[in-house]
Amino acid sequence: MTSPFVLSVHRNFALKMKETGSDEQVIASHLQEVLLEDDEIHHILQELTQQNERAS
């Protein structure tokens, strides 16, 4: 399991990727490259989707 600090860093980076126009496939690919577990990746992508919906 990845530490909460490392998850936070990658979550923030994923948010910046989303803000600059990266799609979820690209973000997921990046998160897999940094060896996050599948459930952690899914959780981060869900958070990004929810943030995007709230911003709309």
All heavy atoms as atom14 arrays in JSON, in Angstrom:
{
  "sequence": "MTSPFVLSVHRNFALKMKETGSDEQVIASHLQEVLLEDDEIHHILQELTQQNERAS",
  "atom14_mask": [
    [1, 1, 1, 1, 1, 1, 1, 1, 0, 0, 0, 0, 0, 0],
    [1, 1, 1, 1, 1, 1, 1, 0, 0, 0, 0, 0, 0, 0],
    [1, 1, 1, 1, 1, 1, 0, 0, 0, 0, 0, 0, 0, 0],
    [1, 1, 1, 1, 1, 1, 1, 0, 0, 0, 0, 0, 0, 0],
    [1, 1, 1, 1, 1, 1, 1, 1, 1, 1, 1, 0, 0, 0],
    [1, 1, 1, 1, 1, 1, 1, 0, 0, 0, 0, 0, 0, 0],
    [1, 1, 1, 1, 1, 1, 1, 1, 0, 0, 0, 0, 0, 0],
    [1, 1, 1, 1, 1, 1, 0, 0, 0, 0, 0, 0, 0, 0],
    [1, 1, 1, 1, 1, 1, 1, 0, 0, 0, 0, 0, 0, 0],
    [1, 1, 1, 1, 1, 1, 1, 1, 1, 1, 0, 0, 0, 0],
    [1, 1, 1, 1, 1, 1, 1, 1, 1, 1, 1, 0, 0, 0],
    [1, 1, 1, 1, 1, 1, 1, 1, 0, 0, 0, 0, 0, 0],
    [1, 1, 1, 1, 1, 1, 1, 1, 1, 1, 1, 0, 0, 0],
    [1, 1, 1, 1, 1, 0, 0, 0, 0, 0, 0, 0, 0, 0],
    [1, 1, 1, 1, 1, 1, 1, 1, 0, 0, 0, 0, 0, 0],
    [1, 1, 1, 1, 1, 1, 1, 1, 1, 0, 0, 0, 0, 0],
    [1, 1, 1, 1, 1, 1, 1, 1, 0, 0, 0, 0, 0, 0],
    [1, 1, 1, 1, 1, 1, 1, 1, 1, 0, 0, 0, 0, 0],
    [1, 1, 1, 1, 1, 1, 1, 1, 1, 0, 0, 0, 0, 0],
    [1, 1, 1, 1, 1, 1, 1, 0, 0, 0, 0, 0, 0, 0],
    [1, 1, 1, 1, 0, 0, 0, 0, 0, 0, 0, 0, 0, 0],
    [1, 1, 1, 1, 1, 1, 0, 0, 0, 0, 0, 0, 0, 0],
    [1, 1, 1, 1, 1, 1, 1, 1, 0, 0, 0, 0, 0, 0],
    [1, 1, 1, 1, 1, 1, 1, 1, 1, 0, 0, 0, 0, 0],
    [1, 1, 1, 1, 1, 1, 1, 1, 1, 0, 0, 0, 0, 0],
    [1, 1, 1, 1, 1, 1, 1, 0, 0, 0, 0, 0, 0, 0],
    [1, 1, 1, 1, 1, 1, 1, 1, 0, 0, 0, 0, 0, 0],
    [1, 1, 1, 1, 1, 0, 0, 0, 0, 0, 0, 0, 0, 0],
    [1, 1, 1, 1, 1, 1, 0, 0, 0, 0, 0, 0, 0, 0],
    [1, 1, 1, 1, 1, 1, 1, 1, 1, 1, 0, 0, 0, 0],
    [1, 1, 1, 1, 1, 1, 1, 1, 0, 0, 0, 0, 0, 0],
    [1, 1, 1, 1, 1, 1, 1, 1, 1, 0, 0, 0, 0, 0],
    [1, 1, 1, 1, 1, 1, 1, 1, 1, 0, 0, 0, 0, 0],
    [1, 1, 1, 1, 1, 1, 1, 0, 0, 0, 0, 0, 0, 0],
    [1, 1, 1, 1, 1, 1, 1, 1, 0, 0, 0, 0, 0, 0],
    [1, 1, 1, 1, 1, 1, 1, 1, 0, 0, 0, 0, 0, 0],
    [1, 1, 1, 1, 1, 1, 1, 1, 1, 0, 0, 0, 0, 0],
    [1, 1, 1, 1, 1, 1, 1, 1, 0, 0, 0, 0, 0, 0],
    [1, 1, 1, 1, 1, 1, 1, 1, 0, 0, 0, 0, 0, 0],
    [1, 1, 1, 1, 1, 1, 1, 1, 1, 0, 0, 0, 0, 0],
    [1, 1, 1, 1, 1, 1, 1, 1, 0, 0, 0, 0, 0, 0],
    [1, 1, 1, 1, 1, 1, 1, 1, 1, 1, 0, 0, 0, 0],
    [1, 1, 1, 1, 1, 1, 1, 1, 1, 1, 0, 0, 0, 0],
    [1, 1, 1, 1, 1, 1, 1, 1, 0, 0, 0, 0, 0, 0],
    [1, 1, 1, 1, 1, 1, 1, 1, 0, 0, 0, 0, 0, 0],
    [1, 1, 1, 1, 1, 1, 1, 1, 1, 0, 0, 0, 0, 0],
    [1, 1, 1, 1, 1, 1, 1, 1, 1, 0, 0, 0, 0, 0],
    [1, 1, 1, 1, 1, 1, 1, 1, 0, 0, 0, 0, 0, 0],
    [1, 1, 1, 1, 1, 1, 1, 0, 0, 0, 0, 0, 0, 0],
    [1, 1, 1, 1, 1, 1, 1, 1, 1, 0, 0, 0, 0, 0],
    [1, 1, 1, 1, 1, 1, 1, 1, 1, 0, 0, 0, 0, 0],
    [1, 1, 1, 1, 1, 1, 1, 1, 0, 0, 0, 0, 0, 0],
    [1, 1, 1, 1, 1, 1, 1, 1, 1, 0, 0, 0, 0, 0],
    [1, 1, 1, 1, 1, 1, 1, 1, 1, 1, 1, 0, 0, 0],
    [1, 1, 1, 1, 1, 0, 0, 0, 0, 0, 0, 0, 0, 0],
    [1, 1, 1, 1, 1, 1, 0, 0, 0, 0, 0, 0, 0, 0]
  ],
  "atom14_positions": [
    [[0.85, -1.19, 0.0], [0.0, 0.0, 0.0], [0.89, 1.25, 0.0], [1.91, 1.31, 0.67], [-0.91, -0.02, 1.22], [-1.74, 1.23, 1.33], [-3.38, 0.92, 1.94], [-4.32, 0.92, 0.47], [0.0, 0.0, 0.0], [0.0, 0.0, 0.0], [0.0, 0.0, 0.0], [0.0, 0.0, 0.0], [0.0, 0.0, 0.0], [0.0, 0.0, 0.0]],
    [[0.47, 2.22, -0.74], [1.2, 3.46, -0.89], [0.9, 4.38, 0.31], [-0.23, 4.43, 0.78], [0.79, 4.15, -2.19], [0.94, 3.22, -3.27], [1.64, 5.37, -2.48], [0.0, 0.0, 0.0], [0.0, 0.0, 0.0], [0.0, 0.0, 0.0], [0.0, 0.0, 0.0], [0.0, 0.0, 0.0], [0.0, 0.0, 0.0], [0.0, 0.0, 0.0]],
    [[1.9, 5.12, 0.75], [1.71, 6.0, 1.9], [0.74, 7.14, 1.55], [0.66, 7.56, 0.39], [3.04, 6.58, 2.36], [3.47, 7.6, 1.47], [0.0, 0.0, 0.0], [0.0, 0.0, 0.0], [0.0, 0.0, 0.0], [0.0, 0.0, 0.0], [0.0, 0.0, 0.0], [0.0, 0.0, 0.0], [0.0, 0.0, 0.0], [0.0, 0.0, 0.0]],
    [[0.03, 7.67, 2.53], [-0.9, 8.78, 2.28], [-0.21, 10.01, 1.67], [-0.78, 10.68, 0.81], [-1.46, 9.11, 3.66], [-1.34, 7.83, 4.42], [-0.08, 7.18, 3.91], [0.0, 0.0, 0.0], [0.0, 0.0, 0.0], [0.0, 0.0, 0.0], [0.0, 0.0, 0.0], [0.0, 0.0, 0.0], [0.0, 0.0, 0.0], [0.0, 0.0, 0.0]],
    [[1.02, 10.28, 2.07], [1.74, 11.43, 1.52], [1.98, 11.25, 0.02], [1.74, 12.15, -0.78], [3.08, 11.63, 2.25], [3.92, 12.7, 1.6], [3.62, 14.04, 1.76], [5.01, 12.36, 0.81], [4.38, 15.02, 1.14], [5.78, 13.33, 0.2], [5.47, 14.66, 0.37], [0.0, 0.0, 0.0], [0.0, 0.0, 0.0], [0.0, 0.0, 0.0]],
    [[2.47, 10.06, -0.35], [2.75, 9.79, -1.77], [1.45, 9.83, -2.57], [1.41, 10.39, -3.67], [3.47, 8.44, -1.93], [3.59, 8.05, -3.39], [4.85, 8.5, -1.29], [0.0, 0.0, 0.0], [0.0, 0.0, 0.0], [0.0, 0.0, 0.0], [0.0, 0.0, 0.0], [0.0, 0.0, 0.0], [0.0, 0.0, 0.0], [0.0, 0.0, 0.0]],
    [[0.37, 9.28, -2.04], [-0.92, 9.35, -2.72], [-1.35, 10.8, -2.93], [-1.86, 11.15, -4.0], [-1.99, 8.6, -1.93], [-2.02, 7.1, -2.09], [-3.06, 6.5, -1.15], [-2.29, 6.71, -3.51], [0.0, 0.0, 0.0], [0.0, 0.0, 0.0], [0.0, 0.0, 0.0], [0.0, 0.0, 0.0], [0.0, 0.0, 0.0], [0.0, 0.0, 0.0]],
    [[-1.14, 11.62, -1.93], [-1.51, 13.03, -2.03], [-0.72, 13.73, -3.13], [-1.27, 14.5, -3.92], [-1.28, 13.72, -0.69], [-1.55, 15.09, -0.78], [0.0, 0.0, 0.0], [0.0, 0.0, 0.0], [0.0, 0.0, 0.0], [0.0, 0.0, 0.0], [0.0, 0.0, 0.0], [0.0, 0.0, 0.0], [0.0, 0.0, 0.0], [0.0, 0.0, 0.0]],
    [[0.57, 13.45, -3.21], [1.41, 14.05, -4.25], [0.9, 13.65, -5.63], [0.73, 14.49, -6.52], [2.89, 13.63, -4.07], [3.72, 14.01, -5.28], [3.47, 14.26, -2.8], [0.0, 0.0, 0.0], [0.0, 0.0, 0.0], [0.0, 0.0, 0.0], [0.0, 0.0, 0.0], [0.0, 0.0, 0.0], [0.0, 0.0, 0.0], [0.0, 0.0, 0.0]],
    [[0.62, 12.36, -5.82], [0.16, 11.89, -7.12], [-1.25, 12.38, -7.43], [-1.58, 12.66, -8.58], [0.25, 10.37, -7.22], [1.67, 9.9, -7.29], [2.52, 10.26, -8.32], [2.4, 9.14, -6.46], [3.7, 9.71, -8.11], [3.66, 9.04, -6.99], [0.0, 0.0, 0.0], [0.0, 0.0, 0.0], [0.0, 0.0, 0.0], [0.0, 0.0, 0.0]],
    [[-2.08, 12.5, -6.43], [-3.43, 13.03, -6.62], [-3.36, 14.47, -7.11], [-4.06, 14.87, -8.05], [-4.22, 12.95, -5.32], [-5.67, 13.36, -5.43], [-6.42, 13.24, -4.1], [-6.39, 11.89, -3.58], [-5.74, 11.51, -2.48], [-5.07, 12.39, -1.76], [-5.77, 10.26, -2.08], [0.0, 0.0, 0.0], [0.0, 0.0, 0.0], [0.0, 0.0, 0.0]],
    [[-2.5, 15.27, -6.47], [-2.35, 16.66, -6.89], [-1.79, 16.77, -8.3], [-2.21, 17.61, -9.09], [-1.45, 17.42, -5.91], [-2.12, 17.63, -4.57], [-3.35, 17.6, -4.47], [-1.34, 17.82, -3.54], [0.0, 0.0, 0.0], [0.0, 0.0, 0.0], [0.0, 0.0, 0.0], [0.0, 0.0, 0.0], [0.0, 0.0, 0.0], [0.0, 0.0, 0.0]],
    [[-0.83, 15.9, -8.64], [-0.27, 15.9, -9.99], [-1.33, 15.5, -11.0], [-1.44, 16.1, -12.08], [0.94, 14.98, -10.07], [1.67, 15.09, -11.37], [2.49, 16.18, -11.64], [1.54, 14.11, -12.34], [3.15, 16.3, -12.85], [2.21, 14.2, -13.55], [3.01, 15.31, -13.8], [0.0, 0.0, 0.0], [0.0, 0.0, 0.0], [0.0, 0.0, 0.0]],
    [[-2.15, 14.5, -10.65], [-3.22, 14.07, -11.55], [-4.23, 15.19, -11.76], [-4.72, 15.39, -12.88], [-3.91, 12.83, -10.98], [0.0, 0.0, 0.0], [0.0, 0.0, 0.0], [0.0, 0.0, 0.0], [0.0, 0.0, 0.0], [0.0, 0.0, 0.0], [0.0, 0.0, 0.0], [0.0, 0.0, 0.0], [0.0, 0.0, 0.0], [0.0, 0.0, 0.0]],
    [[-4.52, 15.96, -10.73], [-5.42, 17.09, -10.86], [-4.84, 18.12, -11.83], [-5.55, 18.65, -12.69], [-5.68, 17.72, -9.5], [-6.57, 18.96, -9.49], [-7.96, 18.64, -10.05], [-6.7, 19.52, -8.08], [0.0, 0.0, 0.0], [0.0, 0.0, 0.0], [0.0, 0.0, 0.0], [0.0, 0.0, 0.0], [0.0, 0.0, 0.0], [0.0, 0.0, 0.0]],
    [[-3.56, 18.4, -11.71], [-2.92, 19.34, -12.64], [-2.95, 18.81, -14.07], [-3.17, 19.57, -15.02], [-1.46, 19.62, -12.23], [-1.33, 20.37, -10.93], [-1.95, 21.73, -11.03], [-1.8, 22.48, -9.72], [-2.59, 23.7, -9.69], [0.0, 0.0, 0.0], [0.0, 0.0, 0.0], [0.0, 0.0, 0.0], [0.0, 0.0, 0.0], [0.0, 0.0, 0.0]],
    [[-2.76, 17.5, -14.23], [-2.85, 16.9, -15.57], [-4.26, 17.1, -16.13], [-4.42, 17.45, -17.3], [-2.51, 15.41, -15.52], [-1.06, 15.11, -15.25], [-0.74, 13.33, -15.14], [-0.87, 12.86, -16.88], [0.0, 0.0, 0.0], [0.0, 0.0, 0.0], [0.0, 0.0, 0.0], [0.0, 0.0, 0.0], [0.0, 0.0, 0.0], [0.0, 0.0, 0.0]],
    [[-5.28, 16.89, -15.3], [-6.67, 17.05, -15.73], [-6.94, 18.5, -16.12], [-7.58, 18.78, -17.13], [-7.59, 16.6, -14.6], [-9.05, 16.66, -14.91], [-9.47, 15.4, -15.59], [-10.99, 15.33, -15.64], [-11.41, 14.19, -16.41], [0.0, 0.0, 0.0], [0.0, 0.0, 0.0], [0.0, 0.0, 0.0], [0.0, 0.0, 0.0], [0.0, 0.0, 0.0]],
    [[-6.42, 19.44, -15.32], [-6.63, 20.86, -15.58], [-5.98, 21.3, -16.89], [-6.44, 22.25, -17.52], [-6.07, 21.71, -14.43], [-6.89, 21.62, -13.16], [-6.25, 22.34, -11.99], [-5.09, 22.8, -12.11], [-6.9, 22.44, -10.95], [0.0, 0.0, 0.0], [0.0, 0.0, 0.0], [0.0, 0.0, 0.0], [0.0, 0.0, 0.0], [0.0, 0.0, 0.0]],
    [[-4.92, 20.62, -17.29], [-4.23, 20.99, -18.53], [-4.74, 20.21, -19.73], [-4.16, 20.29, -20.81], [-2.7, 20.82, -18.41], [-2.4, 19.46, -18.1], [-2.13, 21.74, -17.34], [0.0, 0.0, 0.0], [0.0, 0.0, 0.0], [0.0, 0.0, 0.0], [0.0, 0.0, 0.0], [0.0, 0.0, 0.0], [0.0, 0.0, 0.0], [0.0, 0.0, 0.0]],
    [[-5.82, 19.44, -19.53], [-6.47, 18.8, -20.65], [-6.17, 17.33, -20.87], [-6.63, 16.75, -21.84], [0.0, 0.0, 0.0], [0.0, 0.0, 0.0], [0.0, 0.0, 0.0], [0.0, 0.0, 0.0], [0.0, 0.0, 0.0], [0.0, 0.0, 0.0], [0.0, 0.0, 0.0], [0.0, 0.0, 0.0], [0.0, 0.0, 0.0], [0.0, 0.0, 0.0]],
    [[-5.41, 16.71, -19.99], [-5.14, 15.28, -20.14], [-6.41, 14.49, -19.87], [-7.18, 14.83, -18.97], [-4.06, 14.82, -19.15], [-2.83, 15.44, -19.43], [0.0, 0.0, 0.0], [0.0, 0.0, 0.0], [0.0, 0.0, 0.0], [0.0, 0.0, 0.0], [0.0, 0.0, 0.0], [0.0, 0.0, 0.0], [0.0, 0.0, 0.0], [0.0, 0.0, 0.0]],
    [[-6.64, 13.45, -20.66], [-7.82, 12.63, -20.41], [-7.51, 11.55, -19.37], [-6.36, 11.37, -18.99], [-8.39, 12.02, -21.69], [-7.45, 11.03, -22.36], [-6.46, 10.59, -21.73], [-7.72, 10.67, -23.51], [0.0, 0.0, 0.0], [0.0, 0.0, 0.0], [0.0, 0.0, 0.0], [0.0, 0.0, 0.0], [0.0, 0.0, 0.0], [0.0, 0.0, 0.0]],
    [[-8.55, 10.87, -18.92], [-8.38, 9.9, -17.83], [-7.44, 8.76, -18.22], [-6.75, 8.23, -17.37], [-9.73, 9.36, -17.39], [-10.51, 10.36, -16.57], [-11.74, 9.76, -15.91], [-11.93, 8.54, -15.96], [-12.51, 10.55, -15.33], [0.0, 0.0, 0.0], [0.0, 0.0, 0.0], [0.0, 0.0, 0.0], [0.0, 0.0, 0.0], [0.0, 0.0, 0.0]],
    [[-7.43, 8.38, -19.48], [-6.55, 7.3, -19.93], [-5.08, 7.68, -19.73], [-4.27, 6.88, -19.27], [-6.84, 6.98, -21.41], [-6.24, 5.71, -21.88], [-7.0, 4.49, -21.35], [-7.94, 4.6, -20.59], [-6.58, 3.34, -21.77], [0.0, 0.0, 0.0], [0.0, 0.0, 0.0], [0.0, 0.0, 0.0], [0.0, 0.0, 0.0], [0.0, 0.0, 0.0]],
    [[-4.73, 8.91, -20.08], [-3.36, 9.39, -19.92], [-3.0, 9.48, -18.44], [-1.91, 9.08, -18.03], [-3.18, 10.77, -20.61], [-1.84, 11.38, -20.29], [-3.39, 10.64, -22.11], [0.0, 0.0, 0.0], [0.0, 0.0, 0.0], [0.0, 0.0, 0.0], [0.0, 0.0, 0.0], [0.0, 0.0, 0.0], [0.0, 0.0, 0.0], [0.0, 0.0, 0.0]],
    [[-3.93, 9.98, -17.64], [-3.69, 10.09, -16.2], [-3.51, 8.71, -15.58], [-2.57, 8.48, -14.81], [-4.84, 10.87, -15.52], [-4.86, 12.32, -16.03], [-4.68, 10.84, -14.01], [-6.09, 13.09, -15.63], [0.0, 0.0, 0.0], [0.0, 0.0, 0.0], [0.0, 0.0, 0.0], [0.0, 0.0, 0.0], [0.0, 0.0, 0.0], [0.0, 0.0, 0.0]],
    [[-4.38, 7.77, -15.94], [-4.28, 6.41, -15.41], [-2.96, 5.77, -15.81], [-2.31, 5.1, -15.0], [-5.45, 5.57, -15.89], [0.0, 0.0, 0.0], [0.0, 0.0, 0.0], [0.0, 0.0, 0.0], [0.0, 0.0, 0.0], [0.0, 0.0, 0.0], [0.0, 0.0, 0.0], [0.0, 0.0, 0.0], [0.0, 0.0, 0.0], [0.0, 0.0, 0.0]],
    [[-2.53, 6.01, -17.04], [-1.27, 5.47, -17.51], [-0.1, 6.0, -16.68], [0.79, 5.26, -16.27], [-1.07, 5.82, -18.99], [0.17, 5.37, -19.44], [0.0, 0.0, 0.0], [0.0, 0.0, 0.0], [0.0, 0.0, 0.0], [0.0, 0.0, 0.0], [0.0, 0.0, 0.0], [0.0, 0.0, 0.0], [0.0, 0.0, 0.0], [0.0, 0.0, 0.0]],
    [[-0.13, 7.31, -16.41], [0.92, 7.9, -15.57], [0.92, 7.27, -14.18], [1.98, 6.92, -13.65], [0.73, 9.41, -15.44], [1.52, 10.0, -14.32], [2.88, 10.16, -14.36], [1.13, 10.41, -13.08], [3.3, 10.66, -13.2], [2.26, 10.81, -12.41], [0.0, 0.0, 0.0], [0.0, 0.0, 0.0], [0.0, 0.0, 0.0], [0.0, 0.0, 0.0]],
    [[-0.26, 7.13, -13.6], [-0.35, 6.58, -12.25], [0.13, 5.13, -12.21], [0.74, 4.7, -11.23], [-1.78, 6.71, -11.72], [-2.27, 8.15, -11.51], [-3.74, 8.16, -11.15], [-1.44, 8.89, -10.49], [0.0, 0.0, 0.0], [0.0, 0.0, 0.0], [0.0, 0.0, 0.0], [0.0, 0.0, 0.0], [0.0, 0.0, 0.0], [0.0, 0.0, 0.0]],
    [[-0.1, 4.38, -13.28], [0.39, 3.01, -13.34], [1.91, 3.0, -13.44], [2.58, 2.14, -12.87], [-0.22, 2.27, -14.53], [-1.66, 1.92, -14.31], [-2.32, 1.37, -15.56], [-1.95, 1.7, -16.67], [-3.32, 0.53, -15.35], [0.0, 0.0, 0.0], [0.0, 0.0, 0.0], [0.0, 0.0, 0.0], [0.0, 0.0, 0.0], [0.0, 0.0, 0.0]],
    [[2.47, 3.97, -14.17], [3.93, 4.05, -14.31], [4.62, 4.3, -12.98], [5.75, 3.86, -12.79], [4.31, 5.15, -15.3], [4.02, 4.79, -16.74], [4.34, 5.91, -17.7], [5.04, 6.87, -17.3], [3.9, 5.82, -18.85], [0.0, 0.0, 0.0], [0.0, 0.0, 0.0], [0.0, 0.0, 0.0], [0.0, 0.0, 0.0], [0.0, 0.0, 0.0]],
    [[3.95, 5.01, -12.09], [4.56, 5.28, -10.78], [4.19, 4.19, -9.77], [4.37, 4.36, -8.57], [4.21, 6.69, -10.24], [4.8, 7.76, -11.13], [2.72, 6.88, -10.07], [0.0, 0.0, 0.0], [0.0, 0.0, 0.0], [0.0, 0.0, 0.0], [0.0, 0.0, 0.0], [0.0, 0.0, 0.0], [0.0, 0.0, 0.0], [0.0, 0.0, 0.0]],
    [[3.65, 3.09, -10.28], [3.42, 1.87, -9.53], [2.37, 1.99, -8.42], [2.45, 1.3, -7.41], [4.74, 1.33, -8.95], [5.84, 1.04, -9.96], [7.11, 0.62, -9.26], [5.4, -0.02, -10.95], [0.0, 0.0, 0.0], [0.0, 0.0, 0.0], [0.0, 0.0, 0.0], [0.0, 0.0, 0.0], [0.0, 0.0, 0.0], [0.0, 0.0, 0.0]],
    [[1.38, 2.83, -8.63], [0.27, 2.84, -7.68], [-0.58, 1.6, -7.93], [-0.62, 1.07, -9.04], [-0.59, 4.1, -7.86], [0.06, 5.43, -7.5], [-0.95, 6.56, -7.66], [0.63, 5.44, -6.1], [0.0, 0.0, 0.0], [0.0, 0.0, 0.0], [0.0, 0.0, 0.0], [0.0, 0.0, 0.0], [0.0, 0.0, 0.0], [0.0, 0.0, 0.0]],
    [[-1.26, 1.15, -6.91], [-2.12, -0.02, -7.04], [-3.41, 0.36, -7.76], [-3.85, 1.52, -7.72], [-2.43, -0.58, -5.65], [-1.17, -1.1, -4.95], [-1.44, -1.62, -3.56], [-2.61, -1.87, -3.22], [-0.46, -1.79, -2.82], [0.0, 0.0, 0.0], [0.0, 0.0, 0.0], [0.0, 0.0, 0.0], [0.0, 0.0, 0.0], [0.0, 0.0, 0.0]],
    [[-4.03, -0.61, -8.42], [-5.23, -0.35, -9.22], [-6.34, 0.33, -8.43], [-6.99, 1.25, -8.93], [-5.76, -1.64, -9.84], [-4.89, -2.14, -10.98], [-4.07, -1.36, -11.5], [-5.03, -3.32, -11.34], [0.0, 0.0, 0.0], [0.0, 0.0, 0.0], [0.0, 0.0, 0.0], [0.0, 0.0, 0.0], [0.0, 0.0, 0.0], [0.0, 0.0, 0.0]],
    [[-6.57, -0.1, -7.19], [-7.64, 0.52, -6.41], [-7.31, 1.96, -6.06], [-8.2, 2.81, -6.0], [-7.96, -0.3, -5.15], [-6.79, -0.45, -4.19], [-5.65, -0.48, -4.66], [-7.04, -0.58, -2.98], [0.0, 0.0, 0.0], [0.0, 0.0, 0.0], [0.0, 0.0, 0.0], [0.0, 0.0, 0.0], [0.0, 0.0, 0.0], [0.0, 0.0, 0.0]],
    [[-6.04, 2.28, -5.87], [-5.63, 3.67, -5.61], [-5.83, 4.52, -6.85], [-6.3, 5.67, -6.75], [-4.17, 3.7, -5.15], [-3.95, 3.0, -3.83], [-2.49, 2.73, -3.52], [-1.65, 2.68, -4.45], [-2.19, 2.57, -2.33], [0.0, 0.0, 0.0], [0.0, 0.0, 0.0], [0.0, 0.0, 0.0], [0.0, 0.0, 0.0], [0.0, 0.0, 0.0]],
    [[-5.5, 3.97, -8.01], [-5.69, 4.7, -9.27], [-7.17, 4.97, -9.47], [-7.58, 6.1, -9.8], [-5.11, 3.9, -10.45], [-3.59, 3.84, -10.33], [-5.52, 4.52, -11.79], [-2.93, 2.87, -11.3], [0.0, 0.0, 0.0], [0.0, 0.0, 0.0], [0.0, 0.0, 0.0], [0.0, 0.0, 0.0], [0.0, 0.0, 0.0], [0.0, 0.0, 0.0]],
    [[-8.0, 3.95, -9.27], [-9.44, 4.11, -9.44], [-9.99, 5.18, -8.5], [-10.8, 6.02, -8.91], [-10.14, 2.76, -9.18], [-11.62, 2.83, -9.33], [-12.24, 2.96, -10.55], [-12.62, 2.8, -8.41], [-13.55, 3.02, -10.36], [-13.79, 2.91, -9.07], [0.0, 0.0, 0.0], [0.0, 0.0, 0.0], [0.0, 0.0, 0.0], [0.0, 0.0, 0.0]],
    [[-9.52, 5.19, -7.27], [-9.98, 6.18, -6.29], [-9.6, 7.6, -6.72], [-10.42, 8.51, -6.66], [-9.39, 5.85, -4.91], [-9.88, 6.76, -3.84], [-11.16, 6.69, -3.34], [-9.27, 7.77, -3.18], [-11.31, 7.62, -2.42], [-10.17, 8.28, -2.3], [0.0, 0.0, 0.0], [0.0, 0.0, 0.0], [0.0, 0.0, 0.0], [0.0, 0.0, 0.0]],
    [[-8.38, 7.78, -7.19], [-7.93, 9.11, -7.64], [-8.76, 9.56, -8.83], [-9.21, 10.72, -8.9], [-6.42, 9.1, -7.97], [-5.61, 8.99, -6.67], [-6.03, 10.37, -8.73], [-4.12, 8.8, -6.89], [0.0, 0.0, 0.0], [0.0, 0.0, 0.0], [0.0, 0.0, 0.0], [0.0, 0.0, 0.0], [0.0, 0.0, 0.0], [0.0, 0.0, 0.0]],
    [[-8.99, 8.68, -9.8], [-9.79, 9.04, -10.98], [-11.22, 9.4, -10.59], [-11.81, 10.33, -11.14], [-9.77, 7.92, -12.01], [-8.41, 7.67, -12.68], [-8.51, 6.48, -13.62], [-7.92, 8.9, -13.42], [0.0, 0.0, 0.0], [0.0, 0.0, 0.0], [0.0, 0.0, 0.0], [0.0, 0.0, 0.0], [0.0, 0.0, 0.0], [0.0, 0.0, 0.0]],
    [[-11.78, 8.68, -9.61], [-13.12, 9.01, -9.12], [-13.14, 10.4, -8.51], [-14.07, 11.17, -8.74], [-13.57, 8.0, -8.06], [-14.33, 6.85, -8.59], [-14.88, 6.01, -7.44], [-14.25, 5.85, -6.4], [-16.06, 5.46, -7.65], [0.0, 0.0, 0.0], [0.0, 0.0, 0.0], [0.0, 0.0, 0.0], [0.0, 0.0, 0.0], [0.0, 0.0, 0.0]],
    [[-12.13, 10.73, -7.72], [-12.05, 12.05, -7.1], [-11.98, 13.14, -8.16], [-12.61, 14.18, -8.04], [-10.85, 12.15, -6.17], [-11.01, 11.39, -4.89], [-9.8, 11.52, -3.98], [-8.86, 12.26, -4.32], [-9.79, 10.87, -2.93], [0.0, 0.0, 0.0], [0.0, 0.0, 0.0], [0.0, 0.0, 0.0], [0.0, 0.0, 0.0], [0.0, 0.0, 0.0]],
    [[-11.18, 12.91, -9.21], [-11.06, 13.89, -10.28], [-12.39, 14.1, -10.99], [-12.77, 15.23, -11.3], [-10.0, 13.46, -11.3], [-8.56, 13.45, -10.8], [-7.64, 12.92, -11.9], [-8.11, 14.82, -10.36], [0.0, 0.0, 0.0], [0.0, 0.0, 0.0], [0.0, 0.0, 0.0], [0.0, 0.0, 0.0], [0.0, 0.0, 0.0], [0.0, 0.0, 0.0]],
    [[-13.11, 13.03, -11.22], [-14.42, 13.12, -11.87], [-15.4, 13.9, -11.0], [-16.13, 14.77, -11.49], [-14.98, 11.71, -12.17], [-14.05, 11.05, -13.04], [-16.34, 11.77, -12.83], [0.0, 0.0, 0.0], [0.0, 0.0, 0.0], [0.0, 0.0, 0.0], [0.0, 0.0, 0.0], [0.0, 0.0, 0.0], [0.0, 0.0, 0.0], [0.0, 0.0, 0.0]],
    [[-15.4, 13.63, -9.71], [-16.29, 14.33, -8.79], [-15.94, 15.81, -8.72], [-16.83, 16.66, -8.7], [-16.24, 13.7, -7.41], [-16.87, 12.33, -7.36], [-16.63, 11.61, -6.04], [-15.86, 12.08, -5.2], [-17.26, 10.47, -5.88], [0.0, 0.0, 0.0], [0.0, 0.0, 0.0], [0.0, 0.0, 0.0], [0.0, 0.0, 0.0], [0.0, 0.0, 0.0]],
    [[-14.65, 16.14, -8.7], [-14.24, 17.54, -8.67], [-14.66, 18.24, -9.94], [-15.09, 19.39, -9.93], [-12.73, 17.66, -8.47], [-12.28, 17.33, -7.08], [-10.76, 17.4, -6.93], [-10.03, 17.5, -7.89], [-10.3, 17.31, -5.7], [0.0, 0.0, 0.0], [0.0, 0.0, 0.0], [0.0, 0.0, 0.0], [0.0, 0.0, 0.0], [0.0, 0.0, 0.0]],
    [[-14.54, 17.54, -11.07], [-14.92, 18.1, -12.35], [-16.42, 18.37, -12.4], [-16.86, 19.41, -12.9], [-14.5, 17.17, -13.49], [-14.59, 17.81, -14.83], [-14.39, 19.01, -14.97], [-14.9, 17.03, -15.84], [0.0, 0.0, 0.0], [0.0, 0.0, 0.0], [0.0, 0.0, 0.0], [0.0, 0.0, 0.0], [0.0, 0.0, 0.0], [0.0, 0.0, 0.0]],
    [[-17.23, 17.46, -11.85], [-18.67, 17.64, -11.82], [-19.07, 18.81, -10.94], [-19.98, 19.57, -11.26], [-19.35, 16.36, -11.34], [-19.28, 15.23, -12.34], [-19.75, 13.89, -11.78], [-20.05, 13.8, -10.56], [-19.8, 12.93, -12.57], [0.0, 0.0, 0.0], [0.0, 0.0, 0.0], [0.0, 0.0, 0.0], [0.0, 0.0, 0.0], [0.0, 0.0, 0.0]],
    [[-18.39, 18.98, -9.82], [-18.7, 20.1, -8.91], [-18.32, 21.43, -9.54], [-18.97, 22.44, -9.31], [-17.97, 19.95, -7.58], [-18.62, 18.94, -6.66], [-17.87, 18.87, -5.39], [-16.78, 17.92, -5.63], [-16.08, 17.29, -4.72], [-16.29, 17.55, -3.47], [-15.17, 16.44, -5.04], [0.0, 0.0, 0.0], [0.0, 0.0, 0.0], [0.0, 0.0, 0.0]],
    [[-17.27, 21.43, -10.37], [-16.81, 22.67, -10.99], [-17.74, 23.09, -12.13], [-17.76, 24.26, -12.5], [-15.39, 22.49, -11.51], [0.0, 0.0, 0.0], [0.0, 0.0, 0.0], [0.0, 0.0, 0.0], [0.0, 0.0, 0.0], [0.0, 0.0, 0.0], [0.0, 0.0, 0.0], [0.0, 0.0, 0.0], [0.0, 0.0, 0.0], [0.0, 0.0, 0.0]],
    [[-18.5, 22.15, -12.66], [-19.39, 22.45, -13.8], [-20.63, 23.17, -13.38], [-21.09, 23.25, -12.37], [-19.79, 21.17, -14.51], [-18.66, 20.56, -15.05], [0.0, 0.0, 0.0], [0.0, 0.0, 0.0], [0.0, 0.0, 0.0], [0.0, 0.0, 0.0], [0.0, 0.0, 0.0], [0.0, 0.0, 0.0], [0.0, 0.0, 0.0], [0.0, 0.0, 0.0]]
  ]
}
